[in-house]
Amino acid sequence: MPDILFVKPTLPRAGAMVLPLAEGFTLSGLAREADEATGGAIARGLEAAGFKGKKGQTCTLWAPGGHLSRVVAVGLGATPDERSAEAAGGATWPLVSAEPEAVVAAEGLNAALAAALAFGARLRSYRFDKYRTKEGAEDKPKLVRLAIASAEPEAARAAHAPLSAVADGVFLARDLVSEPPNVLFPEEMAERCRKLEKLGVEVEILGPKALKELGFGALLGVAQGSAREPRVVVMQWKGASQGGKNGGKGEGRAGPVAFIGKGVTFDTGGISIKPAGGMEDMKFDMAGAGAVIGAMAALAGRRAKVDAVGLVGLVENMPSGTAQRPGDVVKSLSGQTVEVINTDAEGRLVLADVLWYARERFKPRFMVDLATLTGAIIVALGHEHAGLFSNDDDLAQKLTAAGTAVGEALWRMPLGEAYDKALKSDIADMKNVGGRPGGSVTAAQFIQRFIDTREGPMPWAHLDIAGTAWATKDSATVPKGATAFGVRLLDRLVAGHYEG
Amino acid sequence: MRLRLRAHLGARAALRPRLLPWRAGHPAPLPDMPFTTGTARWREGVAVAPGPDWEEAGAAAVAVLPEGTRRAVLDARALRPEEAVAMASGVALHAPCGFRLDLWHADTAAVAPLWRNARAVLKGVALARRLTLAPGNALTPKLFARRLRRLERHGIAVHVLGRKRLRAAGFGALLAVGEGSANPPRLVVLRWPGRIPAPPLVLVGKGITFDTGGLCLKPAAGMEAMRADMAGAAACAGAMLALALRDSPAPVAAVLPLAENAIGAAAYRPGDVITTLSGQTVEVVDTDAEGRLALADALTYAVRAFRPEAVVDLATLTGAVITALGHHRAGLFGNDAPLAAALCAAGEAVGECLWPLPIGEAHRRDLESGIADLRQCASGRYQPDACHAAAFLREFLGESPPAWAHLDIAGMVDEPADRPPGAAPIPGGFGVRLLDALVAGRFEDPHRR
């Protein structure tokens, strides 16, 4: 990962130069200087290539003259905004990563947009290569220094600092999701959460003994087939109550915001085993937990003035002699009993206990859970939107807006009594599946039964990220692989509504 | 259902099963009634408290009538006229064929006109149900078109295009779908002139009279349900009848592509490229995704022939929409937020609920073809096929598309596999009341612009 610097505009003497340009641009500032230094080669090159500055458009001019090895123009669209600056930064990365140094001529952008551009480049630079032992240095990106030339470098640097913390959170989540399942199992994942302590997050790990005593019967049922022990990790960031000017006791503060993640470190389906084809993808069945951990890291990393708790339920779902069977009845932490019809509908069992625990212990002001929960959500929406289910229109609206702002799109899906009926069991309080029709909706209805509203309304939203947690191809700021979907969304939700 | 409206009942009539509504909080109409909501039977009949509304109360009343009851009295003297009509509608929608209801109300003069309107819509629903339930051999495209001809007597202009004229006009997609069948396709155009001089609302309904899947044959289990693959067209026809019977002032047309998707020596194949009426070429990926092809040509025709104010299409289009929304809501797609909102509101009002689903950029990209202008669908498991289908249809609205909404009603016709034997089937005719309510609420105001 390169160092990102914000510098005063000076013409680079070698390496790559990046020109972020809006539609209808005229070369000015550094770009103009470079153009003059190359005898007008840049302007002519862009003209010849048909570069218009459209969003997503890029153009590379090789050795245009002077000592520059390449000039890369990236389009910002008609009216540059944070999204298009980010995308331009992301598009820049693969075009300059083979150079040791690159300078971005961003004097035309204000501090926020310059920071967004750097953020986009950083997000795109992610690479999970720790297990590629034979990759030579020549195959790896060489860029060590990305300098953003800005008219106001101080302001841009300040604007970039919180984004950098968010990028750290995104990278942490991507690392967790990318790790193979033999390396990352519940215990190991819980240990990695400990690293958040350095950022000031209180981390508490509940092992099988504690979970049993507390009564996490649904979660333990899922875990019982695996040789790997389950964990529940509780992460608390007290950014408002400690140190912040709005903190302190006796102010009648609302409870913390609560994020809950499904963390099935590998999901074979259990006794209701999945088909072999594509099962390797099930290492990302902990992407919801990964996003929650990443979001906590982002909030703590940028010292967000909010009290936030993150809880993740970590299990491995395996078939074995001790595994849970279809037909088993488990008693959840809430006291409600569940007839397990399909052991591959395990995520909701994990969430059921963790959500109940979160509500009882923290009395949060709202709860958002993230889970790679159903294949049905992919059939419903595809890979562009995650499914959003909520019992609270205001929370749903805020989440949707936050998602749109950061490019993690949500689409609201229905809830309703008619769907809930599909969960009726003849022998227990409910079944854990409601059949194929409306499969994501009945899954959400199941979870909703574990949102305790006995003491008043409990705003809650469930994000089914099964279709968005993993990308099969590169996009502007997300290289293919783990997307960390949810980290930026949760961070933006907090930044927009729950700080200060 | 036949209904007689009475201000007084004779002594004999009073002996029939009596449906007796009352309001929670009011004194129970009979002694020994231990409950305040729901239904109860006593020896003379059924007492009903309203559920969410009086129409549901009517449905609930039917459910608890003794089996084989063919006739009942609705003692609605305690209800306001509109409530009485709502409850009678509820009875009508759920009562068995040939049921007779005597509606007993003091103010027959107020009830009568309300009932006339309600009855028009119920007749439309009944038509849609009859068509949907008709088996595939009794309702070929030709026979379907013949039955629609009968709508002429209600003042609806009926225009039928046969194979020759479809070929001459260039309905390449609709013809391709029907190619494998011995029963060639038809395009039926229904027109209700209304009285408002405005461009019409055009309804487009998928009318696959039987869907085998074609060469991409469906599994045998459950294939019999594919006789209902024309439920979209049936709903449109039912809605047209309702509008005509209640003499709606709104100009409305329906364009119904009718075809049978069969296996035959001339059947279209996966890999075929067909030229649609719009001129765009389409690569066929799955012959069982035939509905969108038939609709594509119908949409193009609808936009060209009518320059409509709005287009609403209904189709039992995808299994994916059932995976997404189950059997409680139909999927709603479109390009116009006000029209979508009006449809949602109409649906909630009549209990035919919709839920909006997206057409994303990626959905359209997934349809890019290496050989034609677009692919008909994507291949592989876990495809958002309902969204793909909607993205596909959107390409056939012409250069300056009108307001358009697409309702994927597959889940509202297919019965849930886990329906207990003997339980009442899902009432058919989904869409008729919704479309009627849409027209009433949005297209009948002459000064709406």
Contacts between the chains, C-beta under 8 A, distances in Angstrom:
chain1	res1	chain2	res2	distance
A	375	B	382	5.8
A	376	B	323	4.9
A	376	B	324	6.9
A	378	B	382	4.6
A	378	B	384	6.7
A	379	B	320	4.8
A	379	B	323	4.4
A	379	B	324	6.3
A	379	B	382	5.8
A	379	B	383	6.9
A	379	B	384	6.0
A	379	B	385	7.1
A	379	B	386	8.0
A	380	B	320	7.1
A	380	B	323	6.4
A	380	B	324	3.2
A	380	B	325	7.5
A	380	B	357	7.1
A	380	B	384	6.5
A	380	B	386	7.4
A	381	B	324	7.5
A	381	B	357	7.3
A	381	B	358	6.5
A	381	B	384	5.9
A	381	B	387	6.9
A	382	B	360	6.4
A	382	B	362	6.0
A	382	B	363	6.0
A	382	B	366	7.7
A	382	B	383	7.8
A	382	B	384	3.5
A	382	B	387	5.7
A	383	B	362	6.4
A	384	B	358	7.3
A	384	B	360	4.0
A	384	B	361	7.1
A	384	B	362	4.6
A	384	B	363	7.3
A	385	B	358	5.9
A	385	B	360	6.6
A	409	B	360	7.9
A	411	B	357	7.5
A	411	B	358	5.4
A	413	B	324	7.8
A	413	B	355	7.4
A	414	B	325	6.9
A	414	B	328	7.8
A	414	B	329	6.0
A	414	B	355	5.0
A	416	B	328	6.6
A	418	B	326	8.0
A	418	B	328	4.3
A	419	B	326	6.2
A	419	B	328	6.2
A	422	B	326	7.5
A	435	B	416	7.7
A	435	B	417	7.7
A	435	B	418	6.2
A	436	B	322	7.3
A	436	B	323	5.9
A	437	B	322	5.0
A	437	B	323	6.9
A	437	B	325	7.9
A	437	B	326	3.7
A	437	B	327	5.6
A	437	B	411	6.6
A	437	B	416	6.2
A	438	B	322	7.5
A	438	B	323	7.4
A	438	B	324	6.9
A	438	B	325	5.5
A	438	B	326	2.6
A	438	B	327	7.5
A	438	B	328	7.0
A	439	B	323	5.9
A	440	B	324	7.2
A	441	B	325	7.0
A	441	B	326	6.2
A	442	B	326	7.4
